[in-house]
């Protein structure tokens, strides 16, 4: 049932209510701009018990961080509502200023002068039994987000891309017992020597499952039924930008230079190739942590406020 009424227009509409979107909206609201945040309620870090590496908020739950952010935006007159954007189209404007019609999945719509796309991404994990069930707990991808919590444990690096060797070198800083599961990735002689020098054991063979005991991880099963003991698995998911609703604007995600998945391209200020549209956070920078996403959102929000100018 629809319980939130949209105004006919806003100076800025922010798509995504994560750290990037909320910080962008906060900057705009503090500049007395009318701003609407549309939040689908699917934060990337929802499976994680805590946010880490964020100054003065380390260890806070993702849900609490976002609730505080929503409260701050509303405190300055910004509107934060639950909804999913279905499509966005250009609208005619007599003054030559950009206008966009934002239509939600439930049929509601509004018009915006500027857009901040902070819709994040979806982590697509390999189709390996046991992996998704432990995601955000004993299956992790970022040493800076989760490394301290898994230090000194037996860590298995499940290779899915060429990033896996780099990942192994980082997690080796956190544990003396790191196992590299080559899976479907062929190691170069140089990478094999690099891992050997670090004392990382390489296990050949395709991974068929992540074994658990009903609680944590106990090992990794290979396709020959061998089970290699480990307590933590780290892997690189395919990171897919949530941006299908931008197709009518001609904004289409492209493969990230690091090969981790499709993202939106934007300049250092967050401007996309479409005038009036900015992007910030994981939708454009797949590997950004919460702090970096929030900072990018704040910068984009400030740029949008400046671009809107005096009423």
C-alpha positions as CSV (number, residue, x, y, z in Angstrom):
1,X,0.0,0.0,0.0
2,X,1.3,3.5,-0.9
3,X,1.7,5.6,2.2
4,X,4.1,8.3,1.1
5,X,3.0,11.1,-1.3
6,X,5.5,12.6,-3.7
7,X,5.7,16.3,-4.5
8,X,5.3,17.1,-8.2
9,X,8.9,18.2,-8.4
10,X,12.2,18.5,-6.6
11,X,15.4,20.3,-7.3
12,X,17.3,17.1,-6.8
13,X,16.3,13.4,-6.6
14,X,18.8,11.0,-5.2
15,X,18.4,7.3,-6.2
16,X,19.8,5.2,-3.4
17,X,19.8,5.6,0.3
18,X,23.2,4.2,1.2
19,X,26.2,6.2,2.5
20,X,26.8,8.0,-0.9
21,X,23.2,8.9,-1.5
22,X,22.5,10.1,2.1
23,X,25.6,12.1,2.3
24,X,24.8,13.7,-1.0
25,X,21.3,14.5,0.1
26,X,22.6,15.9,3.4
27,X,24.8,18.4,1.6
28,X,21.9,19.5,-0.6
29,X,19.4,19.8,2.2
30,X,21.9,21.9,4.2
31,X,22.0,24.2,1.2
32,X,18.2,24.6,1.4
33,X,17.6,22.6,-1.8
34,X,14.5,20.5,-2.1
35,X,15.8,16.9,-2.2
36,X,14.2,13.5,-2.3
37,X,16.0,10.3,-1.6
38,X,14.4,7.1,-3.0
39,X,15.7,4.1,-1.2
40,X,15.0,0.5,-2.4
41,X,16.2,-0.8,1.0
42,X,18.8,-3.2,-0.4
43,X,22.2,-2.0,1.0
44,X,25.2,-3.9,-0.2
45,X,26.6,-4.4,3.3
46,X,23.3,-5.6,4.9
47,X,24.7,-9.2,5.5
48,X,27.7,-7.8,7.4
49,X,27.3,-7.4,11.2
50,X,29.3,-4.1,11.3
51,X,30.9,-1.3,9.3
52,X,34.6,-1.1,9.7
53,X,37.3,1.4,8.7
54,X,35.0,4.3,9.1
55,X,36.4,6.9,11.5
56,X,34.4,7.4,14.7
57,X,31.8,4.8,13.5
58,X,34.0,1.7,13.4
59,X,31.9,-1.3,14.5
60,X,28.5,0.3,14.1
61,X,25.9,-1.9,12.4
62,X,25.0,-0.9,8.8
63,X,21.4,-0.5,9.8
64,X,22.1,1.9,12.6
65,X,24.5,4.0,10.4
66,X,21.8,4.4,7.7
67,X,19.1,5.2,10.2
68,X,21.2,8.0,11.6
69,X,21.9,9.2,8.1
70,X,18.2,9.3,7.2
71,X,17.4,11.2,10.4
72,X,20.0,13.8,9.7
73,X,18.8,14.3,6.1
74,X,15.2,14.7,7.4
75,X,16.4,17.1,10.1
76,X,17.3,19.6,7.4
77,X,14.1,19.2,5.5
78,X,15.1,16.5,3.0
79,X,12.6,13.7,2.2
80,X,13.6,10.1,2.4
81,X,11.2,7.5,1.2
82,X,11.1,3.8,0.4
83,X,10.7,2.9,-3.3
84,X,12.3,1.4,-6.4
85,X,13.0,3.5,-9.5
86,X,11.6,1.8,-12.6
87,X,12.8,4.3,-15.2
88,X,13.9,7.9,-15.8
89,X,13.2,10.0,-18.9
90,X,14.2,13.5,-20.0
91,X,11.4,16.1,-19.6
92,X,10.9,19.2,-21.7
93,X,11.9,22.5,-20.1
94,X,11.3,25.9,-21.6
95,X,14.3,27.4,-19.9
96,X,16.9,24.9,-21.3
97,X,17.6,23.6,-17.8
98,X,17.7,19.8,-17.5
99,X,14.5,18.1,-16.3
100,X,14.0,14.4,-15.5
101,X,10.8,12.4,-14.9
102,X,11.5,9.8,-12.3
103,X,8.9,6.9,-12.3
104,X,8.7,4.4,-9.5
105,X,7.8,0.7,-9.9
106,X,4.5,1.4,-8.2
107,X,3.6,4.0,-10.8
108,X,4.3,7.1,-8.8
109,X,6.4,9.8,-10.4
110,X,8.0,13.2,-9.9
111,X,10.2,15.6,-11.8
112,X,13.8,16.5,-10.9
113,X,16.1,19.2,-12.1
114,X,19.2,17.2,-11.1
115,X,19.9,13.5,-10.3
116,X,22.4,11.8,-8.1
117,X,22.6,8.1,-8.9
118,X,23.8,6.3,-5.8
119,X,22.0,3.0,-6.4
120,X,25.0,0.8,-5.5
121,X,25.7,-2.6,-6.9
122,X,24.9,-6.3,-6.6
123,X,27.6,-8.8,-5.6
124,X,27.2,-11.8,-7.8
125,X,29.0,-14.8,-6.2
126,X,30.1,-17.9,-8.0
127,X,27.4,-20.6,-7.9
128,X,29.1,-22.8,-5.3
129,X,27.0,-24.3,-2.5
130,X,27.7,-22.8,0.9
131,X,29.2,-19.6,-0.4
132,X,26.2,-17.3,-0.4
133,X,25.0,-18.6,3.0
134,X,28.2,-17.4,4.7
135,X,28.5,-14.2,2.7
136,X,29.4,-11.2,5.0
137,X,30.4,-13.5,7.9
138,X,32.9,-16.2,7.1
139,X,32.9,-15.5,3.4
140,X,34.4,-12.1,2.8
141,X,36.0,-10.1,0.0
142,X,37.7,-7.1,1.5
143,X,40.7,-7.3,3.9
144,X,40.1,-3.7,5.0
145,X,36.5,-4.2,5.8
146,X,36.7,-7.7,7.4
147,X,40.4,-8.6,7.8
148,X,40.8,-7.8,11.4
149,X,37.8,-9.9,12.3
150,X,39.3,-13.0,10.6
151,X,43.0,-12.5,11.6
152,X,45.1,-15.5,12.6
153,X,42.5,-17.9,11.2
154,X,43.0,-20.4,8.3
155,X,42.0,-18.3,5.3
156,X,41.2,-19.8,1.9
157,X,41.4,-17.6,-1.1
158,X,38.9,-18.8,-3.8
159,X,40.3,-17.6,-7.1
160,X,37.7,-16.4,-9.6
161,X,39.6,-13.6,-11.3
162,X,43.1,-12.3,-11.8
163,X,42.6,-10.2,-8.6
164,X,42.9,-13.3,-6.5
165,X,46.7,-13.2,-6.2
166,X,46.5,-9.6,-5.0
167,X,43.8,-10.6,-2.5
168,X,46.0,-13.4,-1.2
169,X,48.9,-11.0,-0.6
170,X,46.7,-8.7,1.5
171,X,45.1,-11.5,3.6
172,X,48.6,-12.9,4.1
173,X,49.3,-9.8,6.2
174,X,46.5,-10.9,8.5
175,X,47.3,-14.6,8.9
176,X,50.2,-17.0,8.6
177,X,47.9,-19.7,7.3
178,X,46.6,-18.7,3.9
179,X,45.5,-21.3,1.2
180,X,45.1,-20.3,-2.4
181,X,42.4,-22.4,-4.2
182,X,43.3,-22.0,-7.9
183,X,39.9,-23.1,-8.9
184,X,39.5,-22.1,-12.6
185,X,42.4,-19.6,-12.6
186,X,45.7,-20.5,-14.2
187,X,48.6,-19.0,-12.2
188,X,51.6,-17.6,-14.1
189,X,55.0,-18.7,-13.0
190,X,55.6,-15.2,-11.6
191,X,52.5,-15.4,-9.5
192,X,53.2,-18.9,-8.3
193,X,56.6,-17.9,-7.2
194,X,55.2,-14.8,-5.4
195,X,52.8,-16.9,-3.4
196,X,55.4,-19.5,-2.6
197,X,57.7,-16.7,-1.3
198,X,54.9,-15.6,1.0
199,X,54.3,-19.1,2.3
200,X,50.8,-19.3,0.7
201,X,50.0,-22.9,-0.2
202,X,48.4,-23.4,-3.7
203,X,45.7,-26.0,-4.1
204,X,44.8,-27.0,-7.7
205,X,41.4,-28.3,-8.7
206,X,38.0,-26.8,-9.2
207,X,36.1,-26.0,-6.0
208,X,32.7,-27.7,-5.8
209,X,31.4,-26.6,-2.3
210,X,32.2,-24.7,0.9
211,X,31.7,-27.0,3.8
212,X,30.1,-25.9,7.1
213,X,29.1,-27.5,10.3
214,X,25.8,-25.6,10.7
215,X,27.6,-22.6,12.0
216,X,31.0,-21.6,10.5
217,X,33.1,-22.9,7.7
218,X,35.1,-26.1,8.1
219,X,36.7,-26.5,4.7
220,X,36.5,-26.3,0.9
221,X,35.5,-29.3,-1.1
222,X,37.2,-29.9,-4.5
223,X,35.6,-31.7,-7.5
224,X,37.5,-34.8,-6.7
225,X,35.8,-34.8,-3.2
226,X,39.0,-33.8,-1.4
227,X,38.2,-31.4,1.5
228,X,40.8,-28.9,2.5
229,X,40.3,-27.5,6.0
230,X,39.9,-23.8,6.4
231,X,37.8,-21.4,8.6
232,X,37.4,-18.4,6.3
233,X,36.9,-18.0,2.5
234,X,37.7,-14.8,0.6
235,X,36.7,-14.4,-3.0
236,X,36.0,-11.6,-5.5
237,X,32.4,-11.4,-6.6
238,X,31.3,-9.9,-9.9
239,X,30.1,-6.4,-9.0
240,X,27.2,-5.3,-11.1
241,X,26.0,-1.7,-11.0
242,X,22.3,-1.3,-10.3
243,X,21.6,1.1,-13.2
244,X,19.1,-0.5,-15.6
245,X,16.6,2.4,-14.9
246,X,19.0,4.8,-16.7
247,X,18.7,3.1,-20.1
248,X,16.3,5.8,-21.5
249,X,18.9,8.4,-20.7
250,X,21.6,6.5,-22.7
251,X,23.6,5.8,-19.5
252,X,24.8,2.2,-19.8
253,X,27.3,0.6,-17.4
254,X,30.6,-0.5,-18.9
255,X,33.1,-3.0,-17.7
256,X,35.4,-1.7,-15.0
257,X,39.1,-1.4,-15.9
258,X,39.9,-3.9,-13.1
259,X,37.6,-6.5,-14.7
260,X,35.4,-6.8,-11.6
261,X,32.1,-6.0,-13.3
262,X,30.1,-3.2,-15.0
263,X,30.0,0.3,-13.5
264,X,28.8,3.8,-14.5
265,X,31.6,6.1,-15.6
266,X,31.8,9.6,-14.1
267,X,34.5,12.3,-13.7
268,X,36.2,13.0,-10.4
269,X,33.3,15.3,-9.4
270,X,30.8,12.6,-10.1
271,X,29.4,14.1,-13.4
272,X,28.3,11.6,-15.9
273,X,28.1,12.2,-19.7
274,X,24.5,13.2,-19.3
275,X,24.1,16.9,-18.2
276,X,22.3,17.1,-14.9
277,X,23.2,13.6,-13.8
278,X,25.8,12.7,-11.2
279,X,26.9,9.3,-9.8
280,X,28.6,8.4,-6.6
281,X,29.4,5.4,-4.5
282,X,29.6,1.8,-5.6
283,X,27.6,2.3,-8.7
284,X,30.6,4.1,-10.2
285,X,33.4,2.9,-7.9
286,X,32.7,-0.8,-7.1
287,X,35.6,-1.2,-4.6
288,X,34.9,1.9,-2.5
289,X,34.3,1.4,1.2
290,X,31.6,3.2,3.2
291,X,33.8,6.2,4.0
292,X,34.9,6.7,0.4
293,X,31.3,6.3,-0.9
294,X,30.1,8.9,1.6
295,X,32.8,11.3,0.7
296,X,32.0,10.9,-3.0
297,X,28.3,11.5,-2.3
298,X,29.1,14.6,-0.3
299,X,31.3,16.0,-3.2
300,X,28.6,15.2,-5.8
301,X,26.0,16.9,-3.6
302,X,28.0,20.0,-3.3
303,X,28.6,20.1,-7.1
304,X,24.9,19.7,-7.7
305,X,24.1,22.5,-5.3
306,X,26.5,24.8,-7.1
307,X,25.1,23.7,-10.5
308,X,21.6,24.5,-9.4
309,X,22.6,28.1,-8.6
310,X,20.5,30.8,-7.0
311,X,16.7,30.3,-7.3
